[in-house]
Amino acid sequence: MSADRRKPVLVIGLGRFGGAVALTLERMGHEVLGADADPARVQEFSRQLTQTVEADCTDHDVLVKLGTDSFSSAVVGIGSDIEASVLVVLALSDLAVPNIWAKATNERHGRILERTGAHHVVFPEQRMGERVARLVNERLLDFISFDNDFAIARLAAPEPIVGLPLVTSQCRKKFDVTVVGVKREGEDFLHAVPDTIILPGDMLVVSGKVEKIEAFAAKSFD
C-alpha cells in the first residue's frame, strides 16, 4: 500500500447507494472492502474495489472474521431490508467501529439506526426528491442543501438586481442571501465582491437559508 493511501472503509450493501459510495471512495484513494449477501453484486464490483466479499454481515462473527477492527469507518448501504440494516449497525456498534454511516428509508428507520449505534444517518431518496422538486420548479439551476436548512444554489440573476453593483442591490440585507460568485457565458467564474455589477444573463451562485434562496430566485418571475 502506498504511503498516500487514505484510511480503508468497509461498505456493507452494494446496491445503488452503497455501490456509488464504494466506487467514489475508491476513486478518492481509499481502500474499500465491499460486502454483500448477493453473489451477483459481489461479482459486479470485484474488479472495481480493493476487495469484495460475499457475506451476511448481520452476523457478529462474520464481521469479526472480516477484520472489522481494522476499519475506522463503515457505511451500511442496506435500505430495503430494515431489519438487516439495523442488525448490521448494531453489530458494528458492538465491535466499536468509531464512525458508522447508515442509509435510512424514512424518519422512523433513521431514529432506530441512531439508537442502535449509527453516528451518521443519511436519507438519499428524500434528499434527492427534494432536490429534483426544486430543479423541476425551474427557478433553481442547481441546488445543494445541508442539515441546518442552509443551502448553496445556482440560479439566473433575478431582475431586481440586474444592472446594479452588489453593494447597491444589498442582497444580504434585502433578501437575506449572499452572492458568492458570478458565471458569465464564455468567461471564468468570478468571485463576487461589493463592486461586482450583475449583468443580464448572469448565473449566480448564492448561499443562505433554503426558503430565502427560493424567494430570491422567484424575483425573476414577479
C-alpha positions in Angstrom: 0.0 0.0 0.0 1.4 3.4 -1.0 2.1 5.9 1.7 -0.6 8.3 0.4 -3.5 5.8 0.5 -6.3 7.0 2.7 -7.9 5.0 5.5 -9.7 1.9 4.5 -13.5 1.9 4.6 -15.9 -1.0 4.9 -19.1 -0.7 2.8 -21.9 -3.2 3.5 -24.6 -3.4 0.9 -23.6 -2.8 -2.7 -26.9 -1.6 -4.1 -27.4 1.7 -5.9 -26.4 3.8 -2.9 -23.7 1.6 -1.3 -22.2 0.8 -4.7 -22.0 4.5 -5.6 -20.4 5.3 -2.2 -17.9 2.5 -2.6 -16.8 3.4 -6.1 -16.4 7.1 -5.1 -14.3 6.3 -2.1 -12.1 4.0 -4.2 -11.6 6.9 -6.7 -10.7 9.2 -3.8 -7.9 6.9 -2.8 -9.4 4.8 -0.1 -9.0 1.0 0.1 -12.6 -0.3 0.1 -13.9 -3.7 1.3 -17.3 -4.1 -0.3 -19.6 -6.7 1.3 -22.9 -8.0 0.1 -25.0 -11.2 0.6 -25.8 -11.2 -3.1 -23.1 -13.0 -5.1 -24.1 -11.2 -8.3 -23.4 -7.8 -6.8 -20.1 -9.0 -5.3 -19.1 -10.2 -8.8 -20.1 -6.9 -10.3 -17.8 -4.9 -8.1 -15.0 -7.4 -7.8 -12.8 -5.6 -10.4 -13.6 -2.1 -9.2 -13.0 -2.2 -5.5 -9.9 -3.1 -3.5 -11.7 -6.2 -2.2 -15.2 -7.7 -2.3 -16.7 -10.5 -0.3 -20.0 -12.4 -0.2 -21.1 -12.3 3.4 -24.1 -12.0 5.7 -23.0 -9.0 7.8 -25.9 -9.2 10.2 -23.8 -11.9 11.9 -21.4 -10.5 14.5 -18.9 -13.4 14.0 -18.8 -12.8 10.2 -17.9 -9.1 10.8 -15.1 -10.2 13.2 -13.7 -12.5 10.5 -13.8 -9.7 8.0 -11.4 -7.8 10.3 -13.8 -5.0 11.2 -11.4 -3.9 13.9 -9.1 -2.6 11.2 -11.7 -0.1 9.9 -12.3 3.3 11.4 -15.3 3.9 9.1 -18.1 1.7 7.9 -21.0 2.5 5.6 -24.2 0.5 5.8 -26.0 0.9 2.4 -28.8 -1.6 3.1 -32.1 0.2 2.7 -34.9 -2.2 1.6 -34.3 -4.7 4.4 -34.8 -2.6 7.5 -34.2 -5.5 9.9 -30.9 -6.3 8.2 -29.7 -2.7 8.3 -30.4 -2.4 12.0 -28.7 -5.7 12.8 -25.6 -4.7 10.9 -25.4 -1.3 12.6 -25.9 -3.0 16.0 -23.1 -5.4 15.2 -20.7 -2.7 14.1 -21.6 -0.7 17.2 -20.9 -3.7 19.4 -17.5 -4.0 17.7 -16.8 -0.4 18.5 -16.3 0.9 14.9 -15.8 4.6 15.6 -17.5 6.1 12.5 -20.7 4.3 11.3 -22.7 5.8 8.4 -26.1 4.2 7.6 -28.7 4.7 4.9 -32.3 5.1 6.1 -35.5 4.9 4.1 -37.6 7.0 6.4 -37.5 9.0 9.6 -38.6 6.1 11.8 -35.9 3.9 10.3 -33.4 6.7 10.9 -34.3 7.1 14.6 -33.9 3.3 15.1 -30.5 3.4 13.4 -29.3 6.3 15.6 -30.4 4.5 18.8 -28.8 1.3 17.6 -25.4 3.0 17.2 -25.2 4.8 13.8 -23.2 8.0 14.1 -24.5 9.4 10.9 -27.8 8.7 9.2 -28.5 9.7 5.6 -31.8 9.8 3.7 -30.7 9.7 0.0 -34.1 9.2 -1.5 -35.6 12.1 0.5 -32.8 14.4 -0.3 -32.9 13.6 -4.0 -36.6 14.0 -4.1 -36.4 17.5 -2.6 -33.6 18.4 -5.0 -35.4 17.2 -8.0 -38.6 19.1 -7.0 -36.7 22.3 -6.7 -35.0 21.9 -10.0 -38.3 20.9 -11.7 -39.6 24.2 -10.4 -37.1 25.8 -12.9 -36.2 28.7 -10.7 -33.0 27.0 -9.5 -30.4 25.5 -11.9 -28.6 23.5 -9.2 -29.1 23.1 -5.5 -27.3 21.6 -2.5 -28.9 21.6 0.9 -27.3 21.0 4.3 -28.7 19.6 7.6 -29.3 23.0 9.2 -31.6 24.2 6.3 -28.6 26.1 4.8 -28.1 25.7 1.0 -25.9 26.7 -1.9 -27.7 27.2 -5.2 -27.1 28.3 -8.8 -29.7 30.5 -10.4 -30.3 33.1 -13.1 -29.8 36.6 -11.8 -33.2 38.0 -10.6 -34.5 41.0 -12.4 -34.3 43.4 -9.4 -30.5 43.2 -9.1 -29.6 43.2 -12.8 -27.6 46.3 -13.8 -26.6 47.1 -10.2 -23.4 46.5 -8.2 -23.9 44.2 -5.3 -23.2 46.9 -2.8 -26.2 48.8 -4.2 -28.6 45.8 -4.6 -27.9 44.9 -1.0 -28.8 41.2 -1.4 -27.8 40.2 2.0 -29.9 43.0 3.7 -32.9 42.9 1.4 -33.1 39.2 0.5 -31.0 37.6 3.3 -28.8 35.7 0.8 -25.2 36.0 -0.1 -24.0 36.1 -3.7 -20.8 34.0 -3.7 -19.9 34.3 -7.3 -21.0 35.1 -10.9 -20.7 33.0 -14.1 -21.0 34.7 -17.5 -21.1 32.9 -20.8 -17.7 32.5 -22.2 -15.9 33.7 -19.1 -14.4 32.2 -16.0 -16.2 32.0 -12.7 -15.9 35.3 -10.8 -15.8 35.6 -7.0 -18.3 38.2 -6.0 -17.2 41.5 -4.4 -19.2 44.6 -3.4 -18.4 46.3 -6.7 -19.4 43.3 -8.9 -22.1 44.5 -11.3 -24.7 41.9 -12.2 -25.4 41.8 -16.0 -28.4 40.3 -17.9 -27.9 36.6 -18.4 -25.5 36.2 -15.4 -25.7 33.0 -13.5 -25.3 33.4 -9.7 -24.0 31.1 -7.0 -25.7 32.1 -3.8 -25.9 30.8 -0.2 -28.4 31.2 2.6 -31.5 29.6 4.1 -33.4 27.4 1.7 -36.6 29.5 1.9 -34.7 32.7 1.4 -32.9 31.4 -1.7 -36.2 30.2 -3.2 -37.8 33.6 -2.5 -34.8 35.3 -4.1 -34.9 33.1 -7.2 -38.7 33.8 -7.5 -38.0 37.5 -8.0 -37.3 36.8 -11.7 -40.9 35.6 -12.0 -42.6 38.5 -10.2 
